[in-house]
């Protein structure tokens, strides 16, 4: 049986002297929301399989708790994931966001060391028919629980100004950067509508997916999962979908009115995007796990 140490590390081993990226993606609350939405859609037997795969019992079998693990270990000195796993959280597109958006893997991620390549890689490792051991499959599941959120954050599929990290903005009177407000401040502000409780927010979005405004869209969100080429087709399809949000919305106000406080109308216009993107990540993860973990091995 193939193991994590002999297979996973050589595929994505970066030099430990490389400088980790500062990006976080959705922040803790956003990732927990994605994980909880996915949990809400797991079939009972699949929820049991997820709990059985997780060797870290502090997760309590919950995707919402496991979904933040990948951010915790990427900067943790002494961790086997330190440094090399950081670039797997994003895709630095070499387009012109705000004016022209596109994703081209040969141009943007030729070595597959990005979130698109990572989802492909860890999907292969999670699939029990490929012969990986339980430890490797556990790690793959943890990464996927996180990367399904990362790939829905617009500035994680954007190379301009390091995904907005170098763009100074104002949000509700405080200085920040564009990437950070998408990761954290706007999500936390949205959570205030739900008592700052990610589980309540996730339940609200779950109902929108089941029978609300996303009910007619949800099948399109996951249509690639049934394809034989799903491990490579899905992450690229989703990256293209997310990248398009950068044209023009994410950058328009920043380019045309750089002194604007983005906690006002910009935030209000971003809320439907945040709701939808977190919903996409959670629903896709839930449907994907119901599919891949239902295999008899």
Secondary structure, 3 states (H helix, E strand, C coil): CECHHHHHHHHHCCCCCCCCCCCCCCHHHHHHHHHHHHHHHCCHHHHHHHHHHCCCHHHCCCHHHHCCHHHHHHCCCCCCCCCCCHHHHCCCCCCECCCECCCCHHHHCCCCCCHHHHHHHHHHHHCHHHCECHHHHHHHHHHHHHHHHHCCCHHHCCCCCCCCCCCEEEECCEEEEHHHHHHHHHHHHHHHHHCCCHHHHHHHHHHHHHHCCCCCCHHHHCHHHHCCCHHHHHHHHHHHHHHHHHCCHHHHHHHHCCCCECCCHHHHHHHHHHHHHHHHHHHHHHHHHHHHCCCCC
